[in-house]
Amino acid sequence: MVTLVTGGAGFIGSHLVEELLSQGREVVVLDDLSTGKIENLPESDNLTFIEGSITDRELLVNLFDSYRFDTVFHLAAIASVFKSVEEPVETHRVNFDGTLYLLEEAKRAGVNKFVFASSAAVYGDLPELPKREDMPVKPLTPYGVDKYASERYVVNSFSLYGLKATALRFFNVYGERQDPSSPYSGVISIFINRTIRYLNGEKISIDIYGDGKQTRDFIYVKDVVNAILIAENDERTNREVFNVGTGKETSLLQIIETLKEIAGSVPPVRFLPPREGDIKHSVADIRKLKQLGFSPSYTLKEGLERTFNWEKAKT
């Protein structure tokens, strides 16, 4: 049996691929390299890389005809909320149409399990905390709308077609290989990148939009991979949606303080006006996933330290 990982050359996808290969599994990665990088992938005789888009239906048909996939991990997406607002049609093609095309092929090929990477963006700015899977949703952007619509198609595929499928709502994932070059990447990757540049003598600041007291649920990428594999292997995940986070709120100011403990020094902080539409607080209720045995293995400091050391070793 072979495992397909879409978006496998990306940040989270490459960590998943690494773990699957360590288990001796045969993996096919499909990635258009729009944000992923081939160098993110390890060298392995059990790994096949195919450059292409999930919107290419002919490619998908040929791919599913060529391999007998047991599991499909669907992580490919245009992850920029900003781009979804600026280019809603293009992002819809990838984030929704691409998901539907994959589901069609998975159904046709008799895939055993389909695991979809959704997002906490589906909750929008609803004030109730923590965010529970059974609470109302209010996606505010095309990105959030497409993720939620895709979720519905994914989980309903079980009752409609018998395709075992699960959707995972990722909260704020951080870790090695997260690209800090985009202004829309995770704040932790940006903070760490700027700190290293500051330690190397560059005159630079850490920019915070607002007062820095806004909170998020930051989860280390290795813990996310663990949650993904639980979703694959536990029959109770079929037709279900799960939050993937730590269940703990952390402010941006706390991130900076922890980073200072690790690095010894951080750049001066520059406070800028809040960005319109930014959510003040977000944290996951992870009791549902915990019932399946999930528990984050890394503290925030441990995850930050691993990420910082990896980024520093590159310079």
C-alpha positions as CSV (number, residue, x, y, z in Angstrom):
1,M,0.0,0.0,0.0
2,V,1.1,3.6,-0.7
3,T,0.4,6.8,1.1
4,L,-0.4,10.1,-0.8
5,V,0.5,13.4,0.8
6,T,-0.6,16.5,-1.0
7,G,1.4,19.6,-0.2
8,G,4.0,17.2,1.2
9,A,6.9,19.6,0.3
10,G,5.4,22.3,2.5
11,F,6.0,23.1,6.2
12,I,3.6,20.7,7.9
13,G,3.5,18.2,5.0
14,S,7.3,17.6,5.0
15,H,7.2,16.8,8.7
16,L,4.4,14.3,8.1
17,V,6.3,12.7,5.2
18,E,9.4,12.4,7.4
19,E,7.5,10.5,10.0
20,L,5.8,8.3,7.5
21,L,9.1,7.3,5.9
22,S,10.6,6.6,9.4
23,Q,7.8,4.0,9.8
24,G,8.9,2.3,6.6
25,R,5.9,3.4,4.5
26,E,6.0,4.1,0.8
27,V,5.0,7.7,0.2
28,V,4.0,9.8,-2.9
29,V,4.1,13.5,-2.5
30,L,2.1,15.8,-4.8
31,D,3.1,19.4,-4.6
32,D,3.2,22.3,-7.1
33,L,6.1,24.0,-5.2
34,S,4.2,27.3,-5.1
35,T,5.2,27.5,-1.4
36,G,6.7,24.1,-0.7
37,K,10.4,23.4,-1.3
38,I,11.9,20.2,-2.7
39,E,14.8,20.5,-0.2
40,N,12.2,20.1,2.7
41,L,11.9,16.4,1.7
42,P,14.4,13.7,2.8
43,E,16.1,11.4,0.4
44,S,14.5,8.0,0.5
45,D,14.0,5.1,-1.9
46,N,10.4,4.9,-0.5
47,L,9.6,8.5,-1.6
48,T,8.3,9.6,-5.0
49,F,7.9,13.3,-5.7
50,I,5.5,14.5,-8.3
51,E,5.3,18.2,-9.2
52,G,1.8,19.2,-10.0
53,S,-1.4,20.8,-8.9
54,I,-4.4,19.2,-7.2
55,T,-6.5,21.3,-9.7
56,D,-5.1,19.2,-12.6
57,R,-7.8,16.6,-12.9
58,E,-6.0,14.6,-15.6
59,L,-2.9,14.4,-13.4
60,L,-5.1,13.1,-10.5
61,V,-6.8,10.5,-12.6
62,N,-3.5,9.2,-13.8
63,L,-2.0,9.3,-10.3
64,F,-4.8,7.3,-8.7
65,D,-4.7,4.8,-11.6
66,S,-0.9,4.4,-11.2
67,Y,-0.8,3.8,-7.4
68,R,-3.0,1.9,-5.0
69,F,-3.3,4.5,-2.2
70,D,-4.3,3.3,1.2
71,T,-4.4,6.8,2.8
72,V,-4.6,10.3,1.4
73,F,-3.4,13.1,3.6
74,H,-4.6,16.3,2.0
75,L,-2.6,19.3,3.1
76,A,-2.2,21.2,-0.1
77,A,-3.7,24.7,0.0
78,I,-3.2,28.3,-0.6
79,A,-2.8,29.1,3.0
80,S,-2.7,32.9,2.8
81,V,-5.8,34.5,4.2
82,F,-4.8,37.7,2.5
83,K,-4.4,36.1,-0.9
84,S,-7.9,34.6,-0.6
85,V,-9.3,38.0,-0.1
86,E,-7.3,39.5,-3.0
87,E,-7.8,36.5,-5.4
88,P,-10.9,34.6,-4.2
89,V,-11.4,32.7,-7.5
90,E,-7.9,31.4,-7.7
91,T,-7.8,30.3,-4.1
92,H,-11.2,28.7,-4.4
93,R,-10.0,26.6,-7.2
94,V,-7.2,25.2,-5.1
95,N,-8.7,25.2,-1.6
96,F,-12.2,23.9,-2.6
97,D,-12.2,22.5,-6.1
98,G,-8.9,20.7,-5.6
99,T,-10.3,19.1,-2.4
100,L,-13.4,17.9,-4.3
101,Y,-11.3,16.5,-7.2
102,L,-9.2,14.5,-4.7
103,L,-12.3,13.2,-2.9
104,E,-13.7,12.0,-6.2
105,E,-10.6,10.1,-7.1
106,A,-10.3,8.7,-3.5
107,K,-13.8,7.5,-3.8
108,R,-13.3,6.0,-7.2
109,A,-10.1,4.2,-6.2
110,G,-11.4,2.8,-2.9
111,V,-9.0,4.7,-0.7
112,N,-9.1,3.4,2.9
113,K,-8.8,6.8,4.7
114,F,-8.9,10.5,3.8
115,V,-7.5,13.0,6.2
116,F,-8.1,16.7,5.5
117,A,-6.2,19.7,6.9
118,S,-8.8,22.3,7.8
119,S,-8.3,25.4,9.9
120,A,-9.4,27.3,13.0
121,A,-10.3,30.1,10.5
122,V,-13.7,28.5,10.2
123,Y,-14.6,29.9,13.7
124,G,-14.1,33.5,12.6
125,D,-14.5,36.1,15.3
126,L,-17.2,34.4,17.4
127,P,-16.3,35.5,21.0
128,E,-17.0,32.2,22.8
129,L,-13.8,30.5,24.1
130,P,-12.5,27.9,23.9
131,K,-13.4,27.0,20.4
132,R,-15.4,23.7,20.3
133,E,-16.1,21.6,17.3
134,D,-19.8,21.6,18.0
135,M,-20.2,25.4,18.3
136,P,-21.4,27.6,15.4
137,V,-18.9,28.8,12.8
138,K,-18.5,32.1,11.2
139,P,-15.7,32.1,8.6
140,L,-14.8,35.7,7.7
141,T,-12.7,35.2,4.5
142,P,-12.8,33.2,1.4
143,Y,-10.1,31.0,2.9
144,G,-12.2,30.2,5.9
145,V,-15.3,29.7,3.8
146,D,-13.5,27.2,1.5
147,K,-12.0,25.3,4.4
148,Y,-15.5,24.9,6.0
149,A,-17.2,23.9,2.8
150,S,-14.4,21.4,2.1
151,E,-14.9,20.0,5.6
152,R,-18.5,19.3,4.9
153,Y,-17.7,17.5,1.7
154,V,-15.0,15.5,3.5
155,V,-16.9,14.3,6.5
156,N,-20.1,13.7,4.5
157,S,-18.3,11.4,2.2
158,F,-18.5,8.7,4.8
159,S,-22.3,8.6,5.0
160,L,-22.8,9.2,1.3
161,Y,-20.1,7.0,-0.3
162,G,-18.5,5.0,2.6
163,L,-15.2,6.9,2.3
164,K,-13.6,7.0,5.7
165,A,-12.8,10.6,6.2
166,T,-11.7,13.1,8.9
167,A,-11.2,16.8,9.0
168,L,-8.7,18.4,11.4
169,R,-8.9,22.1,12.3
170,F,-5.3,23.3,12.8
171,F,-4.8,26.2,15.1
172,N,-1.5,28.1,15.1
173,V,1.2,25.7,14.0
174,Y,4.9,26.5,14.2
175,G,8.2,24.8,13.9
176,E,11.2,24.1,11.6
177,R,10.8,24.8,7.9
178,Q,8.1,27.4,8.3
179,D,8.9,30.2,5.9
180,P,9.4,33.6,7.6
181,S,9.9,35.5,4.3
182,S,6.2,36.0,3.8
183,P,4.5,38.8,5.9
184,Y,1.5,36.4,6.2
185,S,3.5,33.5,7.7
186,G,3.2,32.5,11.3
187,V,4.3,35.1,13.8
188,I,6.7,32.7,15.6
189,S,8.7,32.1,12.4
190,I,8.9,35.9,11.8
191,F,9.9,36.6,15.5
192,I,12.6,34.0,15.4
193,N,14.0,35.1,12.1
194,R,14.1,38.7,13.2
195,T,15.7,37.8,16.5
196,I,18.5,35.9,14.7
197,R,19.1,38.7,12.3
198,Y,19.3,41.1,15.3
199,L,21.8,38.9,17.1
200,N,23.9,38.9,13.9
201,G,24.1,42.7,14.1
202,E,21.2,43.8,11.9
203,K,19.2,46.8,13.1
204,I,15.8,45.5,13.1
205,S,12.6,45.4,15.2
206,I,9.8,43.0,16.0
207,D,6.6,44.5,14.8
208,I,3.4,43.8,16.7
209,Y,0.0,44.9,15.4
210,G,-1.9,46.0,18.5
211,D,-0.9,45.8,22.1
212,G,0.6,42.3,22.0
213,K,-1.9,40.9,24.4
214,Q,-3.8,39.1,21.7
215,T,-3.6,35.3,22.3
216,R,-3.4,32.3,20.1
217,D,-3.2,28.5,20.6
218,F,0.4,27.8,19.3
219,I,1.1,24.1,18.6
220,Y,4.5,22.6,17.6
221,V,4.5,20.9,14.3
222,K,5.6,17.5,15.6
223,D,2.5,17.4,17.8
224,V,0.4,18.2,14.7
225,V,1.9,15.2,12.9
226,N,1.0,13.0,15.9
227,A,-2.6,14.2,15.7
228,I,-2.8,13.5,12.0
229,L,-1.6,9.9,12.5
230,I,-4.2,9.4,15.3
231,A,-6.9,10.6,12.8
232,E,-5.7,8.1,10.3
233,N,-5.6,5.1,12.6
234,D,-8.6,5.5,14.9
235,E,-11.9,4.4,13.5
236,R,-13.7,6.8,15.8
237,T,-12.4,9.7,13.7
238,N,-14.5,8.8,10.7
239,R,-17.0,11.5,9.7
240,E,-15.7,13.7,12.5
241,V,-14.0,17.1,12.9
242,F,-11.3,17.6,15.5
243,N,-9.5,20.7,16.8
244,V,-5.7,20.4,16.8
245,G,-4.1,22.6,19.3
246,T,-2.8,22.6,22.9
247,G,-5.8,24.0,24.7
248,K,-3.6,26.8,26.0
249,E,-3.7,30.6,25.2
250,T,-0.4,32.4,24.7
251,S,0.0,36.1,24.0
252,L,2.4,37.6,21.6
253,L,4.2,39.3,24.5
254,Q,4.6,35.9,26.2
255,I,6.2,34.5,23.0
256,I,8.7,37.4,23.0
257,E,9.5,36.8,26.6
258,T,10.1,33.1,26.1
259,L,12.2,33.8,23.0
260,K,14.3,36.2,25.1
261,E,15.0,33.4,27.6
262,I,16.1,31.1,24.8
263,A,18.1,33.6,22.7
264,G,19.4,35.9,25.5
265,S,18.2,39.0,23.6
266,V,15.5,40.0,21.2
267,P,15.0,43.0,19.0
268,P,13.1,46.1,20.3
269,V,9.4,45.7,19.8
270,R,7.5,48.2,17.7
271,F,3.8,48.5,18.3
272,L,1.7,49.3,15.2
273,P,-2.0,49.9,14.9
274,P,-4.2,46.8,15.0
275,R,-5.0,45.2,11.6
276,E,-8.6,45.3,10.6
277,G,-10.3,42.0,11.1
278,D,-7.7,40.5,13.4
279,I,-9.1,38.3,16.1
280,K,-8.2,39.2,19.6
281,H,-8.3,35.8,21.2
282,S,-8.3,32.2,20.0
283,V,-7.8,28.9,21.8
284,A,-8.9,25.3,21.0
285,D,-11.0,23.0,23.1
286,I,-9.1,19.7,22.5
287,R,-11.1,17.4,24.8
288,K,-12.5,15.5,21.8
289,L,-9.0,14.7,20.4
290,K,-7.7,13.9,23.9
291,Q,-10.4,11.2,24.1
292,L,-8.5,9.4,21.4
293,G,-5.2,9.5,23.4
294,F,-3.8,12.8,22.0
295,S,-1.7,14.9,24.3
296,P,0.9,17.6,23.2
297,S,4.4,16.3,23.8
298,Y,6.2,19.7,23.5
299,T,5.9,22.7,25.8
300,L,5.9,26.1,24.1
301,K,9.5,26.7,25.3
302,E,10.7,23.3,24.0
303,G,9.1,23.9,20.6
304,L,10.5,27.4,20.4
305,E,13.9,26.3,21.3
306,R,14.0,23.5,18.7
307,T,12.7,26.0,16.1
308,F,15.2,28.7,17.1
309,N,18.2,26.3,17.0
310,W,17.2,25.0,13.6
311,E,16.8,28.4,12.2
312,K,20.1,29.6,13.8
313,A,22.0,26.7,12.3
314,K,21.0,27.8,8.8
315,T,22.8,31.2,9.3
